[in-house]
Amino acid sequence: MIKGVKIKGLTKHLDDRGFFMEILRDDDHLLARFGQASMSLTYPGVIKAFHYHKEQDDLWFFSSGNAQVVLYDLRPESTTKGERNIFYMGEDNPILLLIPKGVAHGYRVLGNKPATIIYFTTRSYNREEPDEYRIPWNDPEIGFDWRTKNR
């Protein structure tokens, strides 16, 4: 596991009316501070990759649909520099994923329905000076093959 990445399993409490699920609590101690909560819907087959932050941590949760999430550690001082992690997240695997600053991240929507991501950050987005640095989805250093493998 890339140093600093954390996962929190989520529990659905089901009954005949539907379900209830806590996503994030202050006593989870996942975010050093709270900055912003955002939501995005992405269509099937779309790849949103890669970017990273120098100042903020992200905490990701896919509330509907499913996604393949890829992380790559860019931090020069990290003991896991150059390592990749892959996570399968969404309604089939409801987890929270903490992505530390300096770790590149991106995802691909899996299946035939859109995926909805809800994410929390330790800083609010600043339009004048965005803390967002882009890397191409097919960057050779990261070297990730986004194609589905038939096994």
C-alpha positions as CSV (number, residue, x, y, z in Angstrom):
1,M,0.0,0.0,0.0
2,I,1.3,3.5,-0.9
3,K,2.4,5.3,2.3
4,G,-0.4,7.5,3.8
5,V,-3.2,5.9,1.8
6,K,-6.0,4.7,4.1
7,I,-9.2,2.8,3.5
8,K,-12.4,2.8,5.6
9,G,-14.9,0.0,4.9
10,L,-18.5,1.3,5.0
11,T,-21.5,-0.6,6.4
12,K,-25.0,-0.4,5.0
13,H,-27.8,-0.9,7.5
14,L,-30.6,-2.4,5.4
15,D,-34.3,-2.9,6.2
16,D,-37.5,-3.0,4.2
17,R,-37.4,0.8,3.6
18,G,-34.0,0.9,2.0
19,F,-30.6,1.5,3.7
20,F,-28.6,4.0,5.9
21,M,-24.9,4.4,5.7
22,E,-22.4,6.7,7.5
23,I,-19.7,7.9,5.1
24,L,-17.4,10.1,7.2
25,R,-17.3,11.0,10.9
26,D,-15.0,13.4,12.7
27,D,-13.8,10.5,14.9
28,D,-12.5,8.6,11.9
29,H,-9.5,10.9,11.9
30,L,-9.1,10.6,8.1
31,L,-8.8,14.3,7.2
32,A,-6.4,16.6,9.0
33,R,-8.9,19.3,8.4
34,F,-12.1,19.7,6.4
35,G,-12.0,22.0,3.3
36,Q,-14.8,21.1,0.9
37,A,-17.3,18.4,-0.2
38,S,-18.0,17.9,-3.9
39,M,-19.9,15.5,-6.1
40,S,-19.4,14.5,-9.8
41,L,-21.1,12.1,-12.2
42,T,-19.1,10.4,-14.9
43,Y,-20.4,8.3,-17.8
44,P,-19.5,4.7,-18.5
45,G,-16.1,4.0,-20.0
46,V,-14.8,7.5,-19.3
47,I,-11.3,7.8,-17.9
48,K,-10.5,10.8,-15.6
49,A,-6.8,10.7,-15.0
50,F,-4.4,11.7,-13.8
51,H,-3.9,14.7,-11.4
52,Y,-2.4,15.4,-8.1
53,H,-2.3,18.1,-5.4
54,K,0.6,19.7,-3.6
55,E,-1.4,21.1,-0.7
56,Q,-4.6,19.0,-0.2
57,D,-5.6,15.5,0.6
58,D,-8.6,13.9,-1.0
59,L,-11.1,11.4,0.4
60,W,-13.1,9.6,-2.3
61,F,-16.4,7.7,-2.1
62,F,-18.4,6.4,-5.1
63,S,-22.0,6.4,-4.1
64,S,-23.4,4.8,-7.3
65,G,-21.9,2.9,-10.2
66,N,-18.4,1.3,-10.0
67,A,-14.9,2.6,-10.8
68,Q,-11.4,1.4,-11.2
69,V,-9.2,3.8,-9.2
70,V,-5.4,4.1,-9.9
71,L,-3.0,5.8,-7.5
72,Y,0.7,6.6,-8.2
73,D,3.1,7.9,-5.6
74,L,5.0,10.9,-6.9
75,R,6.4,12.0,-3.5
76,P,10.3,12.1,-3.7
77,E,10.7,11.5,0.1
78,S,8.2,8.7,0.3
79,T,9.2,5.1,0.9
80,T,6.6,4.0,-1.6
81,K,7.7,6.5,-4.4
82,G,6.9,5.1,-7.8
83,E,4.5,2.5,-6.5
84,R,1.0,2.0,-7.9
85,N,-2.2,1.0,-6.2
86,I,-5.4,-0.1,-7.8
87,F,-8.8,-0.1,-6.1
88,Y,-12.3,-1.1,-7.2
89,M,-14.8,1.2,-5.6
90,G,-18.5,1.8,-5.8
91,E,-21.8,0.3,-5.0
92,D,-20.2,-3.2,-5.2
93,N,-17.4,-2.2,-2.8
94,P,-18.4,0.8,-0.7
95,I,-15.2,2.2,0.8
96,L,-13.6,5.5,1.6
97,L,-10.2,6.1,0.1
98,L,-7.8,8.7,1.5
99,I,-5.4,10.0,-1.2
100,P,-2.5,12.0,0.3
101,K,-1.1,15.1,-1.4
102,G,1.6,14.2,-3.9
103,V,-0.1,10.9,-4.9
104,A,-1.4,11.1,-8.5
105,H,-5.0,9.7,-8.9
106,G,-7.5,8.9,-11.6
107,Y,-10.3,6.6,-12.3
108,R,-12.3,4.8,-15.1
109,V,-16.0,4.1,-14.8
110,L,-16.8,0.4,-15.1
111,G,-20.0,-1.2,-16.3
112,N,-22.9,0.3,-18.2
113,K,-24.1,2.9,-15.8
114,P,-22.7,6.3,-14.7
115,A,-20.6,6.5,-11.5
116,T,-21.2,9.2,-8.9
117,I,-18.2,10.3,-6.8
118,I,-18.5,12.3,-3.6
119,Y,-15.2,13.6,-2.4
120,F,-13.9,15.6,0.5
121,T,-10.8,17.7,0.6
122,T,-8.7,19.3,3.2
123,R,-8.8,22.7,1.4
124,S,-11.5,24.5,-0.6
125,Y,-10.9,24.9,-4.3
126,N,-9.2,28.2,-5.3
127,R,-10.1,29.2,-8.8
128,E,-7.2,31.8,-9.0
129,E,-4.6,29.4,-7.8
130,P,-5.9,25.8,-8.2
131,D,-3.9,23.1,-6.4
132,E,-4.3,20.7,-9.3
133,Y,-1.6,19.4,-11.5
134,R,-2.4,17.3,-14.6
135,I,-0.7,14.3,-15.9
136,P,-1.8,12.5,-19.1
137,W,-4.0,9.4,-18.6
138,N,-1.4,7.4,-20.6
139,D,1.7,8.8,-18.9
140,P,4.6,6.4,-19.6
141,E,6.1,6.8,-16.1
142,I,2.9,5.6,-14.5
143,G,2.5,3.0,-17.2
144,F,-1.0,1.9,-16.4
145,D,-3.0,-0.1,-19.0
146,W,-6.6,1.0,-18.6
147,R,-8.0,-1.8,-20.8
148,T,-10.2,-4.5,-19.3
149,K,-8.3,-7.8,-19.2
150,N,-10.3,-10.9,-20.3
151,R,-9.3,-13.7,-17.9
